[in-house]
Amino acid sequence: MTFGTDPVGLLCDLIAAPGDSFEAAALPPACQAALAFLERMGAVRVGDLPSVVTCAACDDNHPARLEYDPAARRYRHFCPEAGHVGVADENLAKRCVEGEWLVRWLVQALPIAPDRHRALVPDSIWHLGDAVVGGTEITVVFAERVSTRRDLTALADAVRAVHPAELGLVITTSAAPIPSLSLPNGFLVLDLREIARTKDDQLVMDKPRLAGWVKGYARGRHKPVRDGRGRPSVKHLELEIARERRERKSSLPVQAAEARAIREEIIRRHPEVKPPAESTIAGHLREMKS
């Protein structure tokens, strides 16, 4: 599978990935800065020493059994092409997504008050409680791994017993179940990628963005609605995303590639705006450097 290169996207993809752990070295280089960010936040922790690793010394990415070399006092594995290959200490232990971390973060970031979160389905679906967003009282359910029809049926069964306040919202890490998905008690689904972002080396809730989605849902629309003085200019969004990418050390050295990545984030995070051309973004990036 492909992995997001921003912390929120990577966290969601790691949660959706099969298995309970993964190798840091097996992730693409573009994901390493986001992985380091998640480790600092506590969302990802170091797991146990694996018995099998993925070979990075050839192009096959084949599994290889890990062994200890007492003479060199380090671990290694054997590759048919490269022979014995040493494994750096930092690549030895597998990583695990810390299951309850995201639940606790959501409770604090929304915020939910009082905190009475409980699992509806173990390690998958939680009833977090109520929060007030943009003047609307919402009842929040958090769900992981709800992309298949079987998962969505389990989600529907879980929220059937939850009676929402003014609006019921299911925040999910799964790659967007249909936003207009019909769930019991009028619950609506929102992808975490839409409302979480990084700022000053922290993961934060984009509350104006969340309020826009709540207003949109309350008006029967399946897109965010912005009230007041209007939305920020597209250039403002470009520069904001560029700054966030620098802060999390995921900026790409090639300007055209960075402009393309920024455009993709604008499309994902702000579907209500017309995305600028990559050449326009590249021009604004040059202005930032001058």
For each residue, the residues with C-beta under 8 A, 3 or more apart:
1: 13 16 17
2: 13
3: 9 10 13 14 27 28 31
4: 8 9 10 12 13 31 34 193
5: 9 10 28 30 31 33 34 250 261
6: 9 10 34 198 245 248 250 265
7: 10 11 34 37 38 41 198 203 248
8: 4 11 12 192 193 196 197 198 203
9: 3 4 5 6 12 13 34 193
10: 3 4 5 6 7 13 14 31 34 35 38
11: 7 8 14 15 38 43 44 97 102 173
12: 4 8 9 15 16 173 174 175 191 192 193
13: 1 2 3 4 9 10 16 17
14: 3 10 11 17 22 38 44 97
15: 11 12 97 102 144 145 173
16: 1 12 13 144 145 147 173 174 175
17: 1 13 14 22
18:
19: 22
20: 96
21: 47 48 50 94 95 96
22: 14 17 19 26 27 94 95 96
23: 26 27 50 53 54 91 94 95
24: 27 32 35 90 91 94 95
25: 53 54 56 91
26: 22 23 54 61
27: 3 22 23 24 31 32 35
28: 3 5 31 32
29: 32
30: 5 33 250 252
31: 3 4 5 10 27 28 34 35
32: 24 27 28 29 35 36
33: 5 30 36 37 248 249 250
34: 4 5 6 7 9 10 31 37 38 248 250
35: 10 24 27 31 32 38 39 44 95
36: 32 33 39 40 249
37: 7 33 34 40 41 198 201 248 249
38: 7 10 11 14 34 35 41 43 44
39: 35 36 42 43 44 45 46 95
40: 36 37 201
41: 7 37 38 101 202 203
42: 39 45 98 101
43: 11 38 39 97 98 101 102 105 203
44: 11 14 35 38 39 95 96 97 98
45: 39 42 95 96 98
46: 39 93 94 95 96
47: 21 93 94 95 96
48: 21 93 94
49: 66 92 93 94
50: 21 23 53 66 92 93 94
51: 65 66
52: 63 64 65 66
53: 23 25 50 63 64 66 77 87 91
54: 23 25 26 61 62 63 64
55: 58 60 61 62 63 64 77 79 82 85
56: 25 61 85
57: 79 81 82 85
58: 55 61 62 79 80 81 82
59:
60: 55 81
61: 26 54 55 56 58
62: 54 55 58 79
63: 52 53 54 55
64: 52 53 54 55 77 78 79 85
65: 51 52 77 78
66: 49 50 51 52 53 75 76 77 87 92
67: 75 76 77 78
68: 74 75 76
69: 72 73 74 75 76 84 86
70: 73
71:
72: 69 76 86
73: 69 70
74: 68 69 86 87 89
75: 66 67 68 69 86 87 92
76: 66 67 68 69 72 84 85 86 87
77: 53 55 64 65 66 67 84 85 87
78: 64 65 67 83 84 85
79: 55 57 58 62 64 82 83 84 85
80: 58
81: 57 58 60
82: 55 57 58 79 85
83: 78 79
84: 69 76 77 78 79
85: 55 56 57 64 76 77 78 79 82
86: 69 72 74 75 76
87: 53 66 74 75 76 77 91 92
88: 91 92
89: 74 92
90: 24
91: 23 24 25 53 87 88
92: 49 50 66 75 87 88 89
93: 46 47 48 49 50
94: 21 22 23 24 46 47 48 49 50
95: 21 22 23 24 35 39 44 45 46 47
96: 20 21 22 44 45 46 47
97: 11 14 15 43 44 101
98: 42 43 44 45 101 102
99: 102 103 123
100: 103 104
101: 41 42 43 97 98 104 105
102: 11 15 43 98 99 105 106 142 144 173
103: 99 100 106 107 117 126 128 142
104: 100 101 107 108
105: 43 101 102 108 109 203
106: 102 103 109 110 112 128 140 142 171
107: 103 104 110 111 112 115 117 128 129
108: 104 105 111 112
109: 105 106 196 203 204 205
110: 106 107 128 131 133 140 205
111: 107 108 131
112: 106 107 108 115 117 128 129 130 131 140
113: 129 130 131
114: 129
115: 107 112 129
116: 129
117: 103 107 112 126 127 128 129
118: 126 127
119: 122 123 124 125 126
120: 125 126 127 141 158 159 161 162
121: 124 125 154 158
122: 119
123: 99 119 144
124: 119 121 143 144 145 146 151 154
125: 119 120 121 141 142 143 144 146 154 155 158
126: 103 117 118 119 120 141 142 143
127: 117 118 120 139 140 141 162
128: 103 106 107 110 112 117 140 141 142
129: 107 112 113 114 115 116 117 139 140
130: 112 113 137 138 139 140 165
131: 110 111 112 113 137 138 140
132: 135 136 137 138
133: 110 136 138 207 210 211 214
134: 210 211 214 215
135: 132
136: 132 133 166 167 214 215 218
137: 130 131 132 165 166 167
138: 130 131 132 133 164 165 166 167 168 169 214
139: 127 129 130 162 163 164 165 167 168 169
140: 106 110 112 127 128 129 130 131 169 170 171
141: 120 125 126 127 128 158 159 162 168 169 170 171 187
142: 102 103 106 125 126 128 170 171 172
143: 124 125 126 146 155 158 170 171 172 173 174
144: 15 16 102 123 124 125 172 173 174
145: 15 16 124 151 173 174
146: 124 125 143 151 152 154 155 172 174 177
147: 16 151 152 174 175 177
148: 151 152
149: 152 153
150: 153 154
151: 124 145 146 147 148 154 155 174
152: 146 147 148 149 155 156 177 181
153: 149 150 156 157
154: 121 124 125 146 150 151 157 158
155: 125 143 146 151 152 158 159 170 183
156: 152 153 159 160 183 184
157: 153 154 160
158: 120 121 125 141 143 154 155 161 162
159: 120 141 155 156 162 168 170 183 184 185 187
160: 156 157 184 185
161: 120 158
162: 120 127 139 141 158 159 168 185 187
163: 139 185
164: 138 139 167 168 169 185 186 187
165: 130 137 138 139 168
166: 136 137 138 218
167: 136 137 138 139 164 186 188 214 217 218
168: 138 139 141 159 162 164 165 183 185 186 187 188
169: 138 139 140 141 164 187 188 189 190 214 217
170: 140 141 142 143 155 159 183 187 188 189 190
171: 106 140 141 142 143 190 191 192 195
172: 142 143 144 146 176 177 189 190 191 192
173: 11 12 15 16 102 143 144 145 191 192
174: 12 16 143 144 145 146 147 151 177 191
175: 12 16 147 191
176: 172 179 189 191
177: 146 147 152 172 174 181 189
178: 181 189
179: 176 188 189 190 222
180: 222
181: 152 177 178 188 189
182:
183: 155 156 159 168 170 186 187 188 189
184: 156 159 160 187
185: 159 160 162 163 164 168
186: 164 167 168 183
187: 141 159 162 164 168 169 170 183 184
188: 167 168 169 170 179 181 183 217 222
189: 169 170 172 176 177 178 179 181 183
190: 169 170 171 172 179 194 195 213
191: 12 171 172 173 174 175 176 194
192: 8 12 171 172 173 195 196
193: 4 8 9 12 196 268 269
194: 190 191 209 213 224 268 269
195: 171 190 192 205 206 209 210 213
196: 8 109 192 193 203 204 205 206
197: 8 203 204 206 244 269
198: 6 7 8 37 201 202 203 204 244 247 248
199: 202 204 244 247
200: 247
201: 37 40 198 247 248
202: 41 198 199
203: 7 8 41 43 105 109 196 197 198
204: 109 196 197 198 199
205: 109 110 195 196 210
206: 195 196 197 209 210
207: 133 210 211
208: 211 212 226
209: 194 195 206 212 213 224 269
210: 133 134 195 205 206 207 213 214
211: 133 134 207 208 214 215
212: 208 209 215 216 224 225 226 272
213: 190 194 195 209 210 216 217 223 224
214: 133 134 136 138 167 169 210 211 217 218
215: 134 136 211 212 218 219 224 225 226 227
216: 212 213 219 221 222 223 224 225
217: 167 169 188 213 214 220 221 222
218: 136 166 167 214 215
219: 215 216 225
220: 217
221: 216 217 225
222: 179 180 188 216 217
223: 213 216 271 272
224: 194 209 212 213 215 216 271 272
225: 212 215 216 219 221
226: 208 212 215 230 231 272
227: 215
228:
229:
230: 226
231: 226 270 272 273
232: 236 237 240
233: 236 237
234: 237 238 266 273 274 275 276
235: 238 239 276 284
236: 232 233 239 240
237: 232 233 234 240 241 266 270 273
238: 234 235 241 242 262 266 276 281 284
239: 235 236 242 243 284 288
240: 232 236 237 243 244
241: 237 238 244 245 262 265 266 269
242: 238 239 245 246 251 258 262 284 285 288
243: 239 240 246 247
244: 197 198 199 240 241 247 248
245: 6 241 242 248 250 251 258 261 262 265
246: 242 243 249 251
247: 198 199 200 201 243 244
248: 6 7 33 34 37 198 201 244 245
249: 33 36 37 246
250: 5 6 30 33 34 245
251: 242 245 246 258
252: 30 257 258 261
253: 257 258
254: 257 258
255: 258 259 282 285 286
256: 259 260 278 282
257: 252 253 254 260 261
258: 242 245 251 252 253 254 255 261 262 282 285
259: 255 256 262 263 278 279 281 282 285
260: 256 257 263 264 278
261: 5 245 252 257 258 264 265
262: 238 241 242 245 258 259 265 266 281 285
263: 259 260 266 267 275 276 277 278 281
264: 260 261 267 268
265: 6 241 245 261 262 268 269
266: 234 237 238 241 262 263 269 270 273 275 276
267: 263 264 270 271 275
268: 193 194 264 265 271
269: 193 194 197 209 241 265 266
270: 231 237 266 267 273
271: 223 224 267 268
272: 212 223 224 226 231
273: 231 234 237 266 270
274: 234
275: 234 263 266 267
276: 234 235 238 263 266 280 281
277: 263 280 281
278: 256 259 260 263 281 282
279: 259 282 283
280: 276 277 283 284
281: 238 259 262 263 276 277 278 284 285
282: 255 256 258 259 278 279 285 286
283: 279 280 286 287
284: 235 238 239 242 280 281 287 288
285: 242 255 258 259 262 281 282 288 289
286: 255 282 283 289 290
287: 283 284 290
288: 239 242 284 285
289: 285 286
290: 286 287
